[in-house]
Amino acid sequence: MLHQIVDYASTHDLAAEPGFSPKDARWAILCTARGDYLGVVELGDTSLKRNPGTHFRKAPDLSQPEMKAGGVTKSHFLIDTTAVVASYGKEANPEKHEYFLRLLEEASSAMPVLGAAAKMLRNEENAKRLRGDLEKQKAKATDKVTVQIDGTFVVESEAWHEWWREFRRGLQKTKEGGRKATGGKMICFLTGEAVDPVATHPKITGLTSVGGLAMGDVLVGFKQDSFRSYGLEQSANAAMSELAAKSYQAGLNDLIANHSVLLAGTLVTHWFRSRIAKEEDPLDLILGPNDAEELNAQMRARKLLESIRNGERPDLANNTYFALTISSNSGRVVVRDWMEGSFVDLANNVDAWFSDLDIIRRDGAGRAKPPKLAAVLAALVRELKDVPAPIAAKLYRVAARGEPIPFEALAQALARARIDILQGEQPNHARMALMKAYHIRKRRQEGAVMDEQLKPERNSGLEHPAYQCGRLMAVLGKLQTSALGDVGAGVVQRYYASASTTPALVFGRLVRGAQFHLNKIAGDRRGLAVWYERQIGEICQQIGKSMPPTLSLEDQSLFALGYYQELAALWAGKEDDTKEDK
């Protein structure tokens, strides 16, 4: 996994050199090369509620051990918080502010205009105006700020780079710098070269939405003795050079920041060995076809497959995908899942995913829209935030790899579907689709199939008594409505739960009671009564000589599917209660 992330960082030209890192700054302090203060401007997209500011691809950066080296309170160089750079707000730290100014002054030997910036910030009148301007614009003490001199961001210049490298080398020589975790060289896990292993690895950022810390989270770390082996200290237990560690950090941070999707308590990110257009990305279709894309997601997946099979797209046929699902726990990155494979297999699996989830609309008016993966996950619980991270990771893998749907997901979808039915709510398309997909994937090798809608005229593998019992429940419920209208808690709300678990104990009574409803509508609407009687008879014939005494959880999901598809067929085939006896 780390090899592929390092390769991603390399092919995407990310700043992986130690001592440098991409950073955002929301504010810029403007001044001239003579040290005249010109004001403060907000960077980035000011229309955003949480504007991160401008992104700088290669900014100076100190690791945590470097920040502590020598026992001196330090700040970052060129980009830091308004509290540090301008001594702004309650979080103002005079020591860090002074260190920031000293760095500017020392770096002026390589880039003279930095001395002018330091002079401007040391001027008390300028400093007072600066803090006033920040307050007027409602800047926060934690917002990042940088310096712009005569219209140029100094952080974008290369003039200070060599000075910065030499400055860091001085920090590494101090005892507290902690750059070496062992007295000799070791083989780097990523490069295979003999290196001085870095003592602590840089932190991964951007995981606050999935349990991460604002300061970042550790992917590789050995703080506790229980994680160490052979007497090795800290990260010598997984030896890597500073450059290798910085490379995987740069790649992973970029993927999290720019190419990840929040999915039920996890972040999912993916990429390809060779870059492809967004509209040709099968995983994007799984994660969220939207607007116009939503209706033709499966069509697009099949078009990709056809172009590969016809030899029109050898670039796709030879491509490889990589997918990572992560979260964080107590400052540590949690890798939930890792996948890699051929683009062709991925496209096939995505096509199968949409095909297996194909389901008739609850009103019988055509197929339901292909559900986003988030909608499928939401179908398992009351609210999406309640989905456990392992289940989210597992279903993402199921969709991408074509694996069977876990039994746990079936059980949760069935429980929620039963609640909908008992409370008289509209059935959820994604819940029914997931249950259908479960049975398709389990029975595929047996040659059984399941259509998106009720098709009694063909053998669809749904001759199972549980499915037919569900159909019967739907017909009996609709018959009662036709005879009596809305009666509140009808036979469905009162008997669905027991009928779906112990049908033999319930359906005898329900079928006998149906005669009363048939008699009720036989007068003015005899044709409709005959039609209902015929439907009940045909379904009972499909069930067989006797009702099943009990139904397993899997059988109960077939019952739910039978109920749903029969109900959709009833809605599609009857606009009113005036069926004629033909």
Phi, psi and omega in degrees: 000311182295326177300317181291325178291320176295320177297322177298315180299322181290313183289340179259011173054047178273147181289100182250005180292133177304139181093355179231150180198149173294140179216155175253148173225130183271334184233152175231130174270122184264135175207170178262170178292349177266355178096019178274131179282131183245349179129190181231138176233147176274135181261170176077203181268103185289349179281345181283142179294320177243076183285116180282345181096208180264140181265126177249122189289331183220091179248156178293146184209135177248139176285170181298316177299323179293324179295334181262354186301134176078002179069020181257136176289122187241165170236173172277167185257132175074323177230121175206185183285161177297331178297324180277309187290321186245005186051046188258137174083178182292337182276005182305134181236104184303323181293314179293324178298316179296320180295321178300317179294321179296322177298318178299317181293318179293322181287347180294343176295332178261331182219091189306328183296340178294331175295324178293322178295319178296318178300317180298317182286334179282339180290121186297323179294316177297319181297322179293317178296319180300312180295324177295319179294321178296321180292319179300322182270007175059040175289151177262153180294339180268354179294143179276142182222149177226184185242136176239122184245121182051043176081005181241132174284118182294334181295338180275352179279152176264000185297330182267355187301310184293322176300318181295320178298317180293323177299316180293324178299326177294323178293324185290340181280343180286151181299323183283350180299327174061038183281336181249135180258358180208162183282347182226181181280153177225165179279125180290131180299332186263324185255340184077007181264156176283121185222163168275109185294138177290139185291316179228143183270152177294154185272153177268131183249167175092013183252018182297331181286347181234037174095005183278167179267150180298327181281351180113167184230152185268129173268318179237113180200149184222058183289317183276148179299329184295342181266357187260157180222153172055028177072011181283147181263143172045227188280006170296343176292342173220072192301128173216149174288163178298322180295317180296316179296320179294327181292314180291328176296315181298317180294314183290320178298321179292318179298318180294316185287324191242347187220036180237157179231133177284124184223097173050059176082004177228162170250130176247133179223149180210161177203176183233151180302317174247131185298144178229163178290149182302323182289351178255014184266107181297325181292331175296325178294322178294315187286336179170071169299135183223162178049237183293331182292334189299323184282336184241027180300313180293323179299320180293320178298319180289327177295321176299316180298316181297320181293327178287315182294329179278359180078011182281337183230071177297335179296324178283322182298329183261007183274163180228141177252155176225135182221135184231134175242122185223161170209195180216153180212114177055043176086003179243137176289133178250116176274107183282325182195153176221131180226146169208149182179182184283150178297323181297313178298320180298313180298319177299317182291324178293319177300316180295324179300311180291324179295316181292330180274357182299127183213147177291147174297152182297336177269004178076004184268069177087183182282148174287156178297145176300125184283143170295158178299324178298324179292323177295317178295318180296335180291347183271343190222176178288317178225149184302325182295346181273355181290124177296141181303320179299323179292320178299314180296320183294315182289329173299318178293319179304315182292319184280330186253355179073026183277163177298149177283131183296147181300325180301321179293320177300314183298319181291318179297319179296318181298317180291323179296321179296320178298316178303313184294315182293331180267004178073020179277159177293135178301142181274125183301315184295324179296312181294322180296320180294319178295320177299315181297325178302311183289325178299313184288330179285324188258005186301318181291339178278354179086002179281146177231166177219119181284163179289343181217172181292124177223078184298339186283347180236155178281100184258015180079010183248030177282003180302134182304325181298318178297317181293327176295322176297319176301316182298321179299319180295317181294318180295322178293319180291324177299316180299319179296319179297325183277320190242351185077201181284114181249015182078241179282098181270197184297328181293307181297327185276328190238355184302312185302313181286324180294327182279350178249321180228071186300326183297331181279343190247317191291333177302313179295320183291320180292321177295320179292336180296335181297325177298318180291324178295318179295326182297323183258000185291334184294286184280338184231060184297323180300321179293319179297317179297320180297315179297318181298320179294318180299315180298319180295318181294319180292318178298325177295322178294325181294321179113195186290332182216150177287146175297135180293317179221158178235134176288175180297320177296317179297323179296327177290326173294322175301313180297320178293319177298316178300313184295311184290326176293318179298318178297320179294322178295319179293321183289328187263000184217104178279338177208178183265052182233034179299137179260148176281110181254000000 
